[in-house]
């Protein structure tokens, strides 16, 4: 997943997500407000909360960045996986600025690209499936994942099918039983 926003946390435990460089017109920030259904993002004028360093984030920095693979949250509660079901065909394509250089081999993928989330304790899963048809340059799903363990939610920001606007989702994990 691409680092398209910064996860921040203030001293009271509130979470924020932000995009862009603070102080520039393109910068935006939202406070993450957990609710009964999952969470909502409330726009805020700016965020002064510190950035959560990669070593302190609940998911490893390379989580879901590979074409296929699995990673587990640092608390062991959430498993994130990506994989591809389908076929690909290699074809020679034109290369260079005007297409006049030696041809290169490129791959075109048809099938399903899957991004999944699993609550380790219960085995419950949420899957995002993207259908590919002769899609060039297969890559890992774009977007950003933020796991907020204290709230038991996963934010999946900015994912979507090829050539369509990205969408964001909130996944609530099953409640933990107190032991």
Secondary structure, DSSP 8 states (H G I E B T S, - for coil): ----SEEEE-TTS-EEEEES-TTSTT-EEEEEEE-SSSEEEEEES---SEE--GGGSSS-TTTT-SSSEEEE-TTSSEEEEEEEEEEEEEEEEEESSSS-EEEEEEEEEEEEEEEEEEETTT--EEEEEEEEEEEES-----SEEEEETTTTEEEEEEE--TTS--EEEEEE-------
